[in-house]
């Protein structure tokens, strides 16, 4: 069987096993390249494409071939090519990103040498916590090793030495995106977002399931104390756009019409709350955000939630439920929400954007904006408006 027949066969098997990734794969261009040691995501006009080394491909078992394809697709779906530039230590970022996505691949399907979090149980790493979390953990261990000569874990010391020596996952094709202008990057992200959306649509039409890592439900089992004083925020920070509610009461007479009941007038805030549902935001961070949103709701605020990764995925009224049907898991773009907020100024008192802060924006908001960064995130003070970080 030649390379093309082999690739077609594995693609069909992936379609049967995991339809979403099968449709996703069909929509991407594939090419063979001899200058790559294994495989990677490369540039194809205003889109991504899969580049595969023929010799490496034919050396793999069919299971490992399928795992390799899913691995590369997850890099795209989780927005790693977009967020990669925000990490200072690129070698650690390579490892952290593979550590994140390989948790969504059956270990039996991982090619030899693939990074498996199960091999580092003594580090007590959280599962499916996002690449930023793993990067921070690795950076802490490296800093400790650089300072003391050891991080306290002999196995980890050896691994850090290997990483320093360049023994890391090969993402060399990502360099093809370094010289793109911001406009070109946005075009590519919009195109891949369309591919992801089309894959979802086709999967649903064929009665397939959308993978939990792409679209899942975050459920808050227990509401805990808020990490920010939302009642004071509602009183002091919000603007003047409010809804007016009237309620008939018997205890106050209507001065104009003697036989009619009185009216109680109450002003109510209507806030737009944006949730960053990009691949870099972990389930733990989304749970943290939803807990805070619940407390905003309890402060007597009318809430509209907008979910956004590289584009707006949903705009829904919040009614106090302790769960979120997550829509997104692609790259990160703040512009779509800010553009929507600017176009609907009269509807909302303010915008509160819950995010890990791993992005920037050139859009100037016309109203009040509060950026709420997760406890695990790094402070980003370059965002337009007020910025806080959730901390106990």
C-alpha positions in Angstrom: 0.0 0.0 0.0 1.5 3.4 -1.0 1.5 6.4 1.2 -1.6 8.1 -0.3 -3.7 4.9 0.0 -2.5 4.5 3.6 -3.4 8.0 4.5 -6.9 7.6 2.9 -7.5 4.4 4.8 -6.5 5.9 8.2 -8.6 9.0 7.4 -11.7 6.8 6.8 -11.0 4.9 10.0 -10.7 8.1 12.0 -14.1 9.2 10.5 -15.7 6.0 11.8 -14.0 6.2 15.2 -14.2 9.9 15.8 -16.4 11.6 13.2 -15.6 15.2 14.2 -11.9 14.8 13.7 -12.6 12.8 10.5 -14.6 15.7 9.0 -12.0 18.2 10.3 -9.2 16.2 8.5 -11.1 16.0 5.2 -11.4 19.8 5.1 -7.6 20.3 5.4 -5.1 20.1 2.7 -2.4 17.3 3.2 1.1 17.3 1.7 4.2 15.2 1.9 7.5 16.9 2.9 11.0 15.4 3.2 12.4 18.3 5.2 10.3 17.4 8.3 11.5 14.7 10.8 7.9 13.7 11.6 4.8 15.8 10.8 3.4 19.2 11.5 1.0 22.0 10.8 2.2 24.3 8.0 0.9 27.3 6.1 -1.3 27.0 3.0 -2.4 30.4 1.7 -4.8 31.7 4.3 -5.3 28.3 5.9 -3.5 25.6 7.8 -2.4 22.3 6.2 -0.9 19.0 7.4 2.6 18.3 6.4 3.9 14.7 6.8 7.2 13.0 6.3 6.6 9.9 4.2 9.3 7.8 5.7 8.2 8.5 9.2 4.5 7.9 8.3 5.2 4.5 6.8 7.3 3.5 9.9 4.2 3.8 12.1 1.5 1.3 12.9 -2.0 2.1 11.8 -3.0 3.0 15.4 0.0 5.4 15.7 -0.8 6.9 12.3 -4.3 7.7 13.6 -2.9 9.1 16.8 -0.5 11.3 14.8 -3.3 12.8 12.7 -5.4 13.6 15.8 -2.4 15.1 17.5 -1.9 17.6 14.7 -5.6 18.4 14.5 -5.8 19.1 18.2 -2.9 21.6 17.9 -5.1 23.6 15.4 -8.4 23.2 17.3 -6.8 24.4 20.6 -5.3 27.5 19.0 -1.7 26.6 19.8 -0.2 28.1 16.6 -1.8 31.5 17.6 -0.9 31.5 21.3 2.7 30.0 20.8 4.2 33.5 20.3 3.1 34.6 23.8 5.3 32.1 25.6 8.8 33.3 26.5 10.5 29.8 26.6 9.5 28.2 23.3 11.1 24.8 24.3 8.9 24.5 27.4 5.9 25.7 25.4 6.4 22.9 22.9 6.3 20.4 25.7 3.4 22.0 27.5 1.2 22.1 24.4 1.9 18.4 23.6 1.3 17.5 27.3 -2.1 19.2 27.0 -3.4 17.7 23.8 -2.0 14.2 24.2 -4.4 13.7 27.1 -7.2 13.6 24.5 -5.6 10.7 22.6 -5.8 7.1 23.7 -2.3 6.3 25.0 -2.2 3.2 22.8 -2.5 5.5 19.8 0.4 7.8 20.8 3.5 7.2 18.7 6.6 6.2 20.5 8.2 9.3 22.2 4.9 11.1 22.5 4.6 13.1 25.8 2.3 11.3 28.2 1.2 13.0 31.4 0.8 9.5 33.0 4.6 9.2 33.0 4.9 12.1 35.4 2.4 11.2 38.1 4.9 12.1 40.9 4.6 15.8 39.8 0.9 15.8 40.8 -0.2 17.7 37.7 -3.9 18.5 37.2 -5.5 16.7 34.3 -6.8 18.6 31.3 -5.8 21.9 32.9 -4.6 23.8 29.8 -1.1 24.4 28.2 -0.6 27.6 30.2 -0.9 25.6 33.5 1.7 23.0 32.3 4.0 25.7 31.0 4.0 27.5 34.4 4.6 24.2 36.2 7.6 23.4 34.0 8.9 26.9 34.3 8.8 26.7 38.1 10.7 23.5 38.1 13.3 24.9 35.7 13.8 28.0 37.7 14.3 25.9 40.8 16.8 23.7 39.0 18.7 26.7 37.7 18.9 28.1 41.2 19.6 25.0 43.2 21.0 22.6 40.7 18.0 20.3 41.1 14.2 20.8 41.1 13.9 18.1 43.8 13.0 15.3 41.3 15.8 13.4 39.7 13.6 12.1 36.8 12.5 15.7 36.1 16.0 17.0 36.3 17.0 14.7 33.4 13.9 15.7 31.4 14.7 19.4 31.9 18.2 18.8 30.6 16.8 17.0 27.6 14.5 20.0 26.9 17.4 22.5 27.2 19.4 20.4 24.7 16.6 20.6 22.2 15.0 17.2 22.7 11.4 18.6 22.4 8.5 18.0 20.1 9.2 19.4 16.6 7.0 22.4 15.7 9.4 23.9 13.2 6.7 24.4 10.6 5.0 26.9 13.0 7.8 29.3 12.1 6.1 29.8 8.7 3.5 31.9 10.6 5.9 34.2 12.3 6.2 36.8 9.6 2.5 37.2 8.9 0.9 40.6 9.5 -1.9 40.9 12.0 -4.4 41.1 9.2 -3.1 37.9 7.6 -3.3 36.1 11.0 -6.9 37.2 11.4 -7.8 35.9 8.0 -6.2 32.5 8.8 -8.0 32.3 12.1 -11.4 33.2 10.6 -10.8 30.5 7.9 -9.9 27.8 10.4 -12.8 28.8 12.6 -15.1 28.2 9.6 -13.5 24.8 9.1 -14.1 23.9 12.8 -17.7 25.1 12.5 -18.3 23.1 9.3 -16.8 20.0 11.0 -19.3 20.4 13.9 -22.2 20.9 11.5 -21.3 17.8 9.5 -20.8 15.7 12.6 -24.3 16.8 14.0 -25.9 16.1 10.6 -24.5 12.5 10.7 -25.7 12.1 14.2 -22.2 12.0 15.6 -21.0 13.4 18.9 -19.0 16.6 19.3 -15.9 15.7 21.5 -16.0 17.0 25.0 -12.7 18.9 24.5 -14.3 20.8 21.7 -17.7 21.4 23.1 -18.7 20.3 26.6 -20.7 21.3 29.6 -19.1 22.9 32.7 -21.2 22.1 35.8 -20.6 23.9 39.1 -21.2 21.3 41.9 -20.8 23.9 44.7 -21.0 27.7 44.7 -18.1 29.1 46.7 -17.3 32.6 48.0 -16.6 35.1 45.1 -13.0 36.2 44.6 -14.2 39.8 43.8 -16.7 42.2 45.4 -19.3 42.2 42.7 -21.9 44.1 44.7 -19.6 47.0 45.1 -18.7 46.8 41.4 -22.4 46.9 40.4 -22.9 50.0 42.5 -19.7 51.9 41.5 -18.2 50.7 38.3 -21.2 50.1 36.0 -22.5 52.8 33.7 -26.0 54.4 33.5 -27.8 52.1 31.0 -30.4 50.3 33.0 -33.7 48.5 32.6 -36.8 50.0 34.3 -39.1 47.5 36.1 -42.5 48.5 37.5 -44.5 46.5 40.1 -48.0 47.2 41.3 -48.3 47.4 45.1 -51.4 47.9 47.4 -49.7 49.6 50.3 -49.1 52.8 48.3 -52.0 54.6 46.8 -52.0 55.9 43.3 -52.2 59.6 43.6 -53.7 60.1 40.1 -56.3 57.4 40.2 -57.7 56.7 43.7 -59.0 53.1 43.0 -55.8 51.8 41.3 -52.8 50.4 43.2 -49.5 52.3 43.4 -46.4 51.5 41.3 -43.0 50.6 42.6 -40.2 51.6 40.1 -36.9 49.8 40.2 -33.8 50.3 38.1 -31.8 47.2 37.1 -28.4 46.9 35.5 -28.0 44.9 32.3 -24.4 43.7 31.8 -22.7 41.9 29.0 -20.4 39.1 30.3 -18.0 37.6 27.8 -16.3 34.3 28.4 -13.1 33.3 26.6 -13.8 29.8 25.4 -10.5 29.4 23.5 -8.4 26.2 23.8 -5.9 27.9 26.2 -8.7 28.3 28.9 -9.0 25.2 31.0 -12.2 23.7 32.4 -11.0 24.7 35.9 -10.8 28.3 34.7 -14.3 28.2 33.1 -15.7 26.8 36.4 -14.0 29.7 38.2 -15.6 32.2 35.8 -19.1 30.7 36.2 -18.8 30.8 40.0 -18.2 34.6 39.7 -20.9 35.1 37.2 -23.4 33.4 39.5 -22.5 36.0 42.2 -23.0 38.8 39.7 -26.5 37.4 39.0 -27.2 37.2 42.7 -26.3 40.9 43.0 -29.5 41.7 41.1 -28.1 42.2 37.6 -29.6 41.3 34.3 -26.9 39.2 32.4 -26.3 38.4 28.8 -23.4 35.9 28.3 -21.4 35.9 25.0 -19.0 33.0 24.4 -16.1 33.7 22.0 -12.8 32.1 20.9 -11.8 33.6 17.5 -15.4 34.5 16.8 -18.7 34.8 18.8 -20.2 31.4 19.2 -23.3 32.2 21.2 -25.1 35.1 22.9 -27.6 34.0 25.5 -29.5 35.4 28.5 -28.3 34.0 31.8 -30.9 32.7 34.2 -28.9 31.6 37.2 -28.1 28.0 36.1 -24.9 26.5 37.5 -23.7 25.1 34.2 -22.3 26.3 30.9 -22.6 24.6 27.5 -19.2 25.5 26.2 -18.9 26.5 22.6 -15.5 27.2 21.1 -12.1 25.8 22.0 -10.3 27.4 19.1 -7.8 30.3 19.1 -8.3 33.6 20.9 -9.7 36.9 19.6 -11.1 39.7 21.7 -12.1 42.0 18.8 -15.4 40.3 17.9 -16.9 40.9 21.4 -15.6 44.4 21.6 -17.0 45.2 18.2 -20.4 43.7 19.3 -20.3 45.7 22.5 -19.5 49.0 20.7 -22.4 48.4 18.3 -24.9 47.7 21.2 -23.9 50.4 23.7 -27.5 51.2 24.6 -28.2 47.7 25.7 -25.5 47.2 28.4 -24.2 49.0 31.4 -20.7 47.6 31.0 -18.7 44.7 29.6 -17.0 42.2 31.9 -14.6 39.9 30.0 -13.5 36.7 31.7 -10.3 35.4 30.1 -6.8 34.0 30.7 -5.5 37.2 29.1 -3.5 35.4 26.4 -4.3 37.9 23.6 -4.4 41.6 22.8 -6.8 43.9 20.9 -6.6 47.0 18.8 -10.3 47.8 19.2 -11.1 50.7 21.5 -14.2 50.1 23.6 -16.7 52.9 23.6 -18.1 51.9 27.1 -16.8 50.6 30.4 -14.9 47.4 30.3 -13.6 45.2 33.2 -11.1 42.4 32.2 -11.3 39.5 34.7 -8.2 37.2 34.5 -8.2 33.7 36.0 -6.3 32.9 39.1 -3.8 30.8 37.0 -3.2 33.5 34.4 -0.4 36.1 34.1 -1.4 39.8 34.5 -1.9 41.6 31.2 -2.2 45.3 31.8 -2.2 46.2 28.1 -5.9 45.5 27.8 -8.1 48.5 27.3 -10.1 49.2 30.5 -9.7 48.0 34.1 -7.9 44.7 34.6 -8.2 42.5 37.7 -6.9 39.0 38.5 -9.1 36.6 40.5 -7.2 35.8 43.8 -8.4 34.7 47.2 
